[in-house]
Amino acid sequence: MNTAIEVKNNIWWVGANDRRTHRFENYWPLPKGVAYNAYVVKDEKIALIDTIEQGFLNDYLENVETLCNGASPEYLVINHMEPDHSGSIKAIMSRYPEITLVGNTKTFPILNNYYGSHCRTLEVKEGCEICLGSRSLTFYMAPMLHWPETMVTYIAADKLLFSGDIFGAFGTLDGGIFDDELDLDYLEEEISRYYSNIVGKYGVPAQNALKKLTALPIKTICATHGPIWRSHIADIVARYDKWSRYATEPGVVIAFSSMYGHTEKMADLIARYLRAAGIHHIRIYDTSETHPSYIINDIFRYKGVILGSPAYNGNIYPTMETLLNELAHMGIKNHYVAFFANKTWGGGALKHFKEFAETIKWEVVDEPCEAWGEPKECDADHCRRIADAMAAKLLQS
């Protein structure tokens, strides 16, 4: 059955909703699923824009064949080589051996490693155009958003941008494909979590791409995940600008690990003192219960971060170590940070917190607090000092 949806006159969405995959890239949780968006542009010549995850190959091929109506597509534009978008390329090469694969100089080595070589390829550079008839495709490079070969495709006649993973979102498209057909409040966290988890490491490339793309008149953004943007373009562009500048709000994320509840008590003490000091936005996460995906998302939002862990075999608690590794890897900027710890004999967490602080280069607002077992009055006083120091920094920002 043909499930294609027309985006503009003779520009079609041929995507799919995935409610069965539980982890994006086998790591990031997908509680609301994910959509894979691919497109067909019909003109005197037909162009396919990206493909689809291999598990949805049959429906994708049926949609393409129905839209082509016996003709063969002239081009397959590869904006991004990640397998959730390139997974059907081999099938397309087999079904349409005369098709020309369009990519840039960094596309084809990845293509060859994944799916083998193809006899017809066209390498494009910044500003290159392909005429399809009444429409032309223009290509702009967007390296490291979030792979080195990433590019975008623009149709000036329709003021339409095929943006690849840029401006994407987690979450399935329930009942429609356009932003004004969907419940964006329901997708709010999935939009920001997609940016913070998938694109967030690449703030500088995002800023570079935004400067380039916002110079184009754009009325429709066709991303490869999430809604097609036509009514809230200014909003999603503004969000990407804010997130990629690491602009934050005056709130605090407290993330802790705790085996027997002592470190958790310290987290609650700090939260109460923060509230008393005038901080309204406070989010507390147990790293053993909450995937780093959600903690990172709120760290992108709030400027204050307070991290706590017990000692564990002379080391830091494993789930906290995972969070620290993720944050260091992403290189998130412009935050205040403080630490608290708990030990029974030898300790170990503070050493890792110090190494993390040196790596991440956030401003440490106060000396760390380390309690022995059950927090005492002196520990509560130190927790208050941490909270007051963090609040002072946030309220004067």
C-alpha positions as CSV (number, residue, x, y, z in Angstrom):
1,M,0.0,0.0,0.0
2,N,1.3,3.5,-0.9
3,T,1.9,5.5,2.2
4,A,3.7,8.5,0.6
5,I,2.5,11.9,1.6
6,E,2.9,15.0,-0.5
7,V,5.0,17.8,1.1
8,K,4.8,20.2,-1.8
9,N,3.7,19.8,-5.4
10,N,5.5,16.6,-6.5
11,I,7.7,16.5,-3.5
12,W,6.8,13.4,-1.4
13,W,7.6,12.0,2.1
14,V,8.3,8.3,1.9
15,G,9.3,7.7,5.5
16,A,8.3,5.4,8.3
17,N,7.5,5.4,12.0
18,D,9.5,3.0,14.2
19,R,7.9,2.1,17.5
20,R,9.8,-1.1,18.0
21,T,13.4,0.0,18.3
22,H,14.2,0.8,22.0
23,R,17.6,2.5,21.6
24,F,18.7,5.0,19.0
25,E,22.3,4.1,17.8
26,N,21.8,1.2,20.3
27,Y,22.3,3.6,23.2
28,W,19.8,6.5,23.5
29,P,16.4,5.5,24.8
30,L,13.4,5.9,22.4
31,P,10.3,5.9,24.7
32,K,8.3,7.7,22.0
33,G,9.8,5.9,19.1
34,V,11.5,7.6,16.1
35,A,10.6,8.5,12.5
36,Y,12.8,8.0,9.5
37,N,12.1,10.5,6.8
38,A,13.1,10.1,3.2
39,Y,11.8,12.0,0.2
40,V,11.2,11.8,-3.6
41,V,11.3,14.9,-5.9
42,K,9.4,14.3,-9.1
43,D,10.2,16.6,-12.1
44,E,11.4,15.9,-15.6
45,K,14.0,13.9,-13.7
46,I,13.3,12.1,-10.4
47,A,15.5,12.5,-7.4
48,L,15.5,10.4,-4.2
49,I,16.6,12.3,-1.2
50,D,18.2,9.9,1.3
51,T,16.8,6.5,1.9
52,I,15.5,4.7,5.0
53,E,16.5,2.3,7.7
54,Q,16.7,-1.2,6.3
55,G,14.0,-2.7,8.5
56,F,11.5,-0.6,6.6
57,L,12.9,-1.3,3.1
58,N,9.8,-3.0,1.6
59,D,7.5,-0.2,2.3
60,Y,10.1,2.3,1.2
61,L,10.7,0.6,-2.2
62,E,6.9,0.2,-2.8
63,N,6.4,3.9,-2.2
64,V,9.3,4.8,-4.5
65,E,8.1,2.5,-7.3
66,T,4.5,3.8,-7.0
67,L,5.7,7.4,-7.3
68,C,8.1,6.7,-10.1
69,N,5.2,4.9,-12.0
70,G,7.5,2.9,-14.2
71,A,10.2,5.5,-14.6
72,S,13.7,5.1,-13.1
73,P,14.9,7.8,-10.7
74,E,17.9,9.7,-12.1
75,Y,19.6,10.6,-8.8
76,L,19.9,9.4,-5.2
77,V,21.1,12.3,-3.1
78,I,23.0,11.1,0.0
79,N,23.0,13.9,2.6
80,H,24.2,11.6,5.4
81,M,25.7,8.1,5.4
82,E,24.5,6.9,8.8
83,P,22.7,3.6,8.3
84,D,19.3,4.8,9.5
85,H,19.3,7.0,6.4
86,S,21.6,5.0,4.0
87,G,20.3,1.5,4.9
88,S,18.4,1.1,1.7
89,I,21.1,2.3,-0.7
90,K,22.2,-1.1,-1.7
91,A,18.7,-2.1,-2.5
92,I,18.2,1.0,-4.6
93,M,21.5,0.4,-6.5
94,S,20.3,-3.1,-7.2
95,R,16.7,-2.0,-8.2
96,Y,17.9,1.0,-10.3
97,P,21.4,0.2,-11.6
98,E,21.5,3.3,-13.8
99,I,20.8,5.7,-10.9
100,T,23.5,8.2,-10.1
101,L,24.6,8.5,-6.4
102,V,25.1,12.1,-5.4
103,G,27.5,12.9,-2.5
104,N,30.6,14.9,-1.6
105,T,34.2,13.9,-1.4
106,K,33.7,12.4,2.1
107,T,30.6,10.5,1.2
108,F,31.9,7.9,-1.1
109,P,34.7,6.3,1.1
110,I,32.0,5.6,3.7
111,L,29.6,4.4,1.0
112,N,32.2,2.0,-0.4
113,N,33.0,0.6,3.1
114,Y,29.3,0.1,3.9
115,Y,27.7,-1.0,0.7
116,G,30.4,-1.4,-2.0
117,S,31.1,0.8,-5.0
118,H,28.6,1.9,-7.7
119,C,29.4,2.6,-11.3
120,R,27.6,5.9,-11.4
121,T,28.5,8.6,-8.8
122,L,28.5,12.4,-8.9
123,E,30.7,14.3,-6.5
124,V,29.3,17.8,-5.6
125,K,30.9,20.7,-3.8
126,E,29.6,23.7,-2.0
127,G,27.0,25.5,-4.2
128,C,26.8,22.9,-6.9
129,E,23.5,22.5,-8.7
130,I,21.6,19.7,-10.4
131,C,18.7,20.7,-12.7
132,L,15.8,18.3,-12.6
133,G,13.6,20.4,-14.9
134,S,11.5,23.1,-13.3
135,R,13.5,22.6,-10.1
136,S,17.2,22.5,-9.2
137,L,18.9,21.0,-6.3
138,T,21.7,23.0,-4.6
139,F,24.1,21.5,-2.2
140,Y,25.7,23.0,0.9
141,M,28.2,21.3,3.1
142,A,27.5,20.9,6.9
143,P,30.5,18.8,8.1
144,M,30.3,17.3,11.6
145,L,26.5,17.7,11.9
146,H,27.1,15.2,13.0
147,W,29.3,13.2,10.6
148,P,32.1,14.6,8.4
149,E,30.2,13.9,5.1
150,T,27.0,15.6,6.1
151,M,25.5,18.0,3.6
152,V,22.1,19.6,3.0
153,T,20.1,20.0,-0.2
154,Y,18.1,23.1,-1.1
155,I,15.3,23.7,-3.7
156,A,15.2,27.5,-4.3
157,A,11.9,27.3,-6.3
158,D,10.1,26.0,-3.2
159,K,12.3,27.6,-0.6
160,L,12.6,24.0,0.8
161,L,15.6,22.6,2.7
162,F,16.4,18.9,3.0
163,S,18.4,19.2,6.2
164,G,19.5,15.7,7.0
165,D,19.8,15.2,10.8
166,I,19.9,19.0,11.4
167,F,16.6,20.1,13.0
168,G,15.7,16.5,13.7
169,A,13.8,15.1,16.7
170,F,13.1,11.8,18.4
171,G,9.5,10.6,18.5
172,T,7.2,9.1,15.9
173,L,4.9,11.2,13.7
174,D,1.5,10.4,15.1
175,G,-1.3,11.4,12.7
176,G,0.7,13.8,10.5
177,I,4.1,14.7,9.3
178,F,4.1,18.5,9.6
179,D,4.9,20.5,12.7
180,D,1.4,22.1,12.7
181,E,-0.3,18.7,12.5
182,L,1.6,17.3,15.6
183,D,1.5,17.8,19.3
184,L,4.7,19.7,19.7
185,D,4.2,19.9,23.5
186,Y,4.2,16.1,23.6
187,L,7.4,16.1,21.6
188,E,9.1,18.9,23.4
189,E,11.6,16.8,25.3
190,E,12.3,14.6,22.3
191,I,13.2,17.6,20.2
192,S,15.7,18.9,22.8
193,R,17.0,15.5,23.7
194,Y,17.7,14.7,20.1
195,Y,19.8,17.9,19.8
196,S,21.7,17.4,23.2
197,N,22.4,13.7,22.6
198,I,23.1,13.5,18.9
199,V,24.2,17.0,17.8
200,G,25.2,18.6,21.1
201,K,28.9,17.9,20.9
202,Y,29.1,19.9,17.7
203,G,28.2,23.4,18.8
204,V,30.8,25.2,16.6
205,P,29.8,23.3,13.4
206,A,26.1,24.0,14.2
207,Q,26.8,27.7,14.5
208,N,28.7,27.6,11.2
209,A,25.8,25.8,9.5
210,L,23.2,28.2,10.9
211,K,25.0,31.2,9.6
212,K,25.1,29.6,6.1
213,L,21.5,28.2,6.1
214,T,19.7,31.2,7.6
215,A,21.0,33.3,4.7
216,L,18.6,31.2,2.5
217,P,14.9,32.0,2.3
218,I,13.4,28.8,3.8
219,K,9.6,28.0,4.1
220,T,9.9,24.3,4.7
221,I,12.6,22.2,6.4
222,C,12.5,18.5,5.7
223,A,14.7,16.8,8.3
224,T,15.4,13.0,8.3
225,H,13.9,12.6,11.8
226,G,10.9,14.3,13.4
227,P,8.5,16.8,12.0
228,I,8.6,18.6,8.7
229,W,8.9,22.2,9.8
230,R,6.7,24.7,8.0
231,S,4.9,26.8,10.7
232,H,7.6,26.9,13.5
233,I,10.8,27.4,11.4
234,A,11.9,30.5,13.3
235,D,11.4,28.6,16.6
236,I,13.4,25.6,15.8
237,V,16.2,27.7,14.2
238,A,16.3,29.8,17.4
239,R,16.5,26.7,19.6
240,Y,19.4,25.4,17.6
241,D,21.1,28.8,17.9
242,K,20.6,28.8,21.6
243,W,21.7,25.2,22.2
244,S,24.8,25.5,20.0
245,R,25.9,28.6,21.8
246,Y,25.5,26.7,25.1
247,A,23.1,29.3,26.3
248,T,21.4,28.2,29.6
249,E,18.8,29.1,32.2
250,P,19.5,29.7,35.9
251,G,18.7,26.3,37.2
252,V,20.6,23.4,38.7
253,V,20.9,19.7,37.8
254,I,21.9,17.5,40.7
255,A,23.0,14.1,39.6
256,F,24.0,11.5,42.2
257,S,24.9,7.9,42.7
258,S,24.0,6.2,46.0
259,M,24.2,2.6,47.3
260,Y,22.8,2.9,50.8
261,G,21.1,6.3,50.7
262,H,23.8,8.5,52.3
263,T,24.8,10.3,49.1
264,E,21.1,10.7,48.2
265,K,20.5,12.5,51.5
266,M,23.3,14.9,50.6
267,A,21.6,15.6,47.2
268,D,18.3,16.3,49.0
269,L,20.0,18.7,51.5
270,I,21.7,20.6,48.7
271,A,18.4,20.9,46.8
272,R,16.6,22.3,49.8
273,Y,19.3,24.8,50.4
274,L,19.2,25.8,46.8
275,R,15.5,26.4,47.0
276,A,16.0,28.5,50.2
277,A,18.6,30.5,48.3
278,G,16.2,31.4,45.6
279,I,16.8,28.8,42.9
280,H,13.5,27.6,41.5
281,H,14.5,25.2,38.7
282,I,16.1,22.1,40.3
283,R,16.3,18.7,38.8
284,I,17.6,15.7,40.7
285,Y,18.6,12.5,39.0
286,D,19.8,9.1,40.3
287,T,22.3,7.9,37.8
288,S,21.4,4.3,38.5
289,E,17.8,4.9,37.5
290,T,18.0,7.6,34.8
291,H,19.8,7.1,31.5
292,P,22.5,9.8,30.8
293,S,20.4,10.9,27.8
294,Y,17.9,12.7,30.1
295,I,20.5,14.2,32.5
296,I,22.5,15.6,29.6
297,N,19.4,17.1,28.1
298,D,18.7,19.1,31.3
299,I,22.4,20.0,31.6
300,F,22.1,21.7,28.2
301,R,19.2,23.7,29.7
302,Y,20.5,24.7,33.1
303,K,23.7,26.4,34.0
304,G,24.4,24.8,37.4
305,V,25.5,21.2,37.8
306,I,26.2,19.5,41.1
307,L,27.4,15.9,41.0
308,G,27.7,13.4,43.9
309,S,29.0,9.9,44.3
310,P,30.0,7.4,46.9
311,A,33.4,5.7,46.8
312,Y,33.1,2.3,45.1
313,N,36.1,-0.1,45.4
314,G,38.4,2.8,45.8
315,N,36.9,4.4,42.7
316,I,33.9,6.4,41.7
317,Y,30.5,4.7,41.3
318,P,30.2,3.1,37.8
319,T,27.0,5.0,36.7
320,M,28.5,8.3,37.7
321,E,31.6,7.4,35.8
322,T,29.5,6.8,32.7
323,L,27.9,10.2,33.1
324,L,31.2,12.0,33.6
325,N,32.6,10.2,30.5
326,E,29.7,11.3,28.4
327,L,29.9,14.9,29.5
328,A,33.6,15.1,29.0
329,H,33.2,13.5,25.5
330,M,30.6,16.1,24.5
331,G,32.6,19.0,25.7
332,I,29.6,21.0,26.9
333,K,30.7,24.6,27.8
334,N,29.7,27.5,30.1
335,H,28.6,25.8,33.3
336,Y,29.1,26.1,37.0
337,V,29.8,22.9,38.9
338,A,30.2,21.5,42.4
339,F,30.8,18.1,43.8
340,F,29.9,16.0,46.9
341,A,30.9,12.5,47.9
342,N,30.6,9.9,50.5
343,K,33.0,7.2,51.8
344,T,33.1,4.4,54.4
345,W,36.9,4.0,54.6
346,G,39.3,5.0,51.8
347,G,37.3,7.2,49.4
348,G,38.0,7.5,45.7
349,A,35.2,9.6,44.1
350,L,36.8,13.0,44.7
351,K,39.9,12.1,42.7
352,H,37.7,11.4,39.7
353,F,35.6,14.6,40.2
354,K,38.8,16.6,40.3
355,E,40.0,15.0,37.0
356,F,36.6,15.7,35.4
357,A,36.7,19.3,36.5
358,E,40.2,19.7,34.9
359,T,38.9,18.2,31.7
360,I,35.6,19.9,31.4
361,K,36.9,23.3,32.5
362,W,33.6,24.4,34.1
363,E,33.9,26.9,37.0
364,V,34.0,25.1,40.3
365,V,31.9,27.2,42.7
366,D,33.1,25.7,46.1
367,E,35.3,23.0,47.6
368,P,33.8,19.5,47.4
369,C,32.0,18.0,50.4
370,E,32.9,14.5,51.4
371,A,31.0,12.8,54.2
372,W,31.8,9.6,56.1
373,G,28.7,7.5,56.0
374,E,25.6,9.1,57.4
375,P,25.8,12.9,56.8
376,K,26.5,14.9,60.0
377,E,25.8,18.5,60.9
378,C,29.2,19.6,59.6
379,D,28.4,17.9,56.3
380,A,25.0,19.6,56.1
381,D,26.8,22.9,56.7
382,H,29.1,22.1,53.8
383,C,26.2,21.2,51.6
384,R,24.6,24.6,52.4
385,R,27.9,26.3,51.5
386,I,27.9,24.5,48.1
387,A,24.2,25.5,47.5
388,D,24.7,29.1,48.5
389,A,27.8,29.4,46.3
390,M,26.0,27.9,43.3
391,A,22.9,30.1,43.9
392,A,25.1,33.2,44.2
393,K,26.7,32.5,40.9
394,L,23.4,31.8,39.1
395,L,21.6,34.8,40.5
396,Q,24.3,37.2,39.5
397,S,24.6,35.8,36.0
